[in-house]
């Protein structure tokens, strides 16, 4: 846990990292939006089913 070595490792990581191109970014954006949409749809269906069940009582 040498702080100097930790900072050196962090600097090397930043140097090695590359900025993603537009195609890569758009693919990740689509996947994230698809995941959010799927979770939202599942939540909506569950809420709708339970609201229909409780309405019948």
MARVEXPA-963374 format. One line per 3 residues: number of its first residue (from 1); their letters; for each residue x, y, z of N, C-alpha, C, O, CB. Coordinates in steps of 0.2 Angstrom, whole numbers, plus 5000, padded with zeros to 4 digits. Atoms other than C-alpha are relative to their C-alpha. Glycine has a CB too. Layout:
<bamars>
NUM	A	X Y Z X Y Z X Y Z X Y Z X Y Z ~ ...;
</bamars>
This chain:
<bamars>
1	XXX	5004 4994 5000 5000 5000 5000 5004 5006 5000 5003 5011 5004 4995 5000 5006 ~ 4996 4994 5001 5013 5012 4995 4996 5005 4996 4995 5004 4990 5007 4998 4996 ~ 5003 4994 5004 5005 5029 4990 5003 5002 4993 4999 5003 4989 4999 5006 5004;
4	XXX	4996 4998 5006 5018 5033 4977 4999 4995 4995 4998 4997 4989 5007 5001 5002 ~ 5001 5005 5004 5016 5016 4969 4993 5000 4997 4992 4999 4991 5002 4993 5002 ~ 5007 4999 5002 4997 5018 4969 4999 5005 4995 4996 5004 4990 4996 5001 5006;
7	XXX	5001 4994 5005 4998 5035 4960 5003 4998 4994 5001 5000 4988 5003 5006 5003 ~ 4997 5002 5006 5010 5028 4948 4996 4995 4996 4995 4995 4990 5007 4997 5001 ~ 5005 5005 5003 4998 5013 4944 4994 5004 4997 4992 5002 4991 4998 4995 5005;
10	XXX	5006 4997 5003 4984 5025 4942 5002 5004 4994 4998 5005 4989 4997 5005 5005 ~ 4998 4996 5006 4994 5036 4930 5001 4996 4994 4999 4997 4988 5006 5004 5002 ~ 4999 5005 5006 4999 5021 4919 4993 4998 4998 4992 4997 4992 5004 4994 5003;
13	XXX	5007 5002 5002 4980 5016 4919 4997 5005 4995 4994 5003 4990 4996 4998 5006 ~ 5003 4994 5004 4975 5033 4912 5004 5000 4994 5000 5002 4989 5001 5006 5004 ~ 4996 4999 5007 4989 5033 4899 4998 4994 4996 4998 4995 4990 5007 4999 5002;
16	XXX	5001 5006 5004 4984 5015 4893 4992 5001 4997 4991 4998 4992 5001 4994 5004 ~ 5007 4999 5002 4965 5020 4892 4999 5004 4994 5003 5009 4993 4996 5003 5006 ~ 5002 4996 5007 4958 5025 4875 4993 5002 5000 4989 4999 5003 5002 4996 4994;
19	XXX	5007 4998 5001 4943 5035 4871 4996 4996 4995 4999 4994 4990 5000 5008 4998 ~ 5004 5005 5005 4929 5024 4863 4998 5004 4994 4996 5010 4995 4995 4997 5004 ~ 5002 4996 5006 4924 5029 4845 4992 5000 5001 4989 4997 5005 5002 4996 4994;
22	XXX	5008 4998 5000 4906 5034 4841 4996 4993 4999 4991 4993 5002 4999 5004 4994 ~ 5003 5007 5001 4901 5016 4835 4999 4996 5007 4994 4994 5008 5003 4996 4994 ~ 5000 5003 4994 4906 5009 4851 4996 5003 5005 4992 5000 5009 5008 4999 5003;
25	XXX	5004 4997 4996 4898 5022 4861 4992 4999 4999 4988 4998 5003 5001 5008 5000 ~ 5007 5001 5001 4881 5020 4852 4998 4993 5001 4992 4992 5003 4999 5002 4992 ~ 5001 5007 4999 4882 5001 4854 4998 5000 5008 4994 4997 5010 5005 4996 4998;
28	XXX	5001 5000 4993 4884 5004 4873 4993 5003 5002 4990 5001 5007 5006 5003 5004 ~ 5006 4996 4999 4870 5017 4873 4994 4996 4999 4989 4996 5003 5000 5006 4996 ~ 5006 5005 5002 4858 5005 4864 4999 4995 5005 4993 4993 5007 5001 4997 4993;
31	XXX	5000 5005 4995 4862 4991 4876 4997 5003 5007 4993 4999 5010 5006 4997 5001 ~ 5003 4997 4994 4859 5002 4891 4993 5002 5000 4989 5001 5005 5004 5006 5002 ~ 5007 4998 5001 4843 5009 4885 4995 4994 4999 4990 4994 5002 4999 5005 4994;
34	XXX	5004 5006 5001 4837 4992 4880 4999 4997 5007 4993 4995 5009 5003 4995 4995 ~ 5001 5003 4993 4840 4986 4898 4996 5004 5004 4992 5001 5008 5007 5000 5003 ~ 5004 4996 4996 4832 5001 4906 4992 4999 4997 4988 4999 5001 5002 5007 4999;
37	XXX	5006 5001 5003 4817 4998 4894 4997 4993 5002 4991 4993 5004 5000 5000 4992 ~ 5002 5006 4998 4816 4980 4898 4998 5000 5008 4992 4997 5010 5005 4994 4999 ~ 5002 4999 4993 4816 4983 4917 4994 5004 5001 4990 5002 5005 5006 5003 5004;
40	XXX	5006 4995 5000 4803 4997 4915 4994 4996 4998 4989 4996 5001 5001 5006 4996 ~ 5005 5004 5003 4792 4985 4905 4998 4995 5005 4992 4994 5006 5001 4997 4993 ~ 5001 5005 4995 4793 4971 4918 4997 5003 5006 4992 5001 5008 5006 4996 5002;
43	XXX	5003 4997 4994 4789 4983 4932 4993 5003 4998 4989 5002 5002 5004 5006 5002 ~ 5007 4998 5002 4774 4990 4922 4995 4995 5000 4990 4995 5002 5000 5004 4994 ~ 5004 5006 5000 4767 4973 4919 4998 4998 5007 4993 4996 5008 5003 4995 4996;
46	XXX	5001 5002 4993 4769 4968 4937 4995 5005 5004 4990 5003 5007 5006 5000 5004 ~ 5004 4995 4997 4761 4984 4943 4993 5000 4997 4988 5000 5001 5002 5007 4999 ~ 5006 5001 5004 4747 4982 4930 4996 4994 5003 4990 4994 5004 5000 5000 4993;
49	XXX	5003 5006 4998 4743 4964 4935 4998 5001 5007 4992 4999 5009 5005 4994 5000 ~ 5003 5000 4993 4742 4968 4954 4995 5005 5000 4991 5005 5005 5006 5002 5004 ~ 5006 4996 4999 4731 4983 4951 4994 4997 4997 4988 4999 5000 5002 5007 4996;
52	XXX	5006 5004 5002 4719 4972 4941 4998 4995 5005 4992 4995 5006 5002 4997 4993 ~ 5002 5005 4994 4719 4959 4955 4997 5004 5006 4992 5001 5008 5007 4996 5002 ~ 5003 4996 4994 4716 4972 4969 4994 5004 4998 4990 5005 5002 5005 5005 5002;
55	XXX	5006 4996 5002 4703 4981 4958 4994 4995 5001 4988 4997 5002 5000 5002 4993 ~ 5006 5005 5000 4692 4965 4958 4998 4998 5007 4992 4995 5007 5003 4993 4997 ~ 5002 5001 4993 4691 4964 4977 4995 5004 5002 4992 5003 5008 5006 5000 5005;
</bamars>
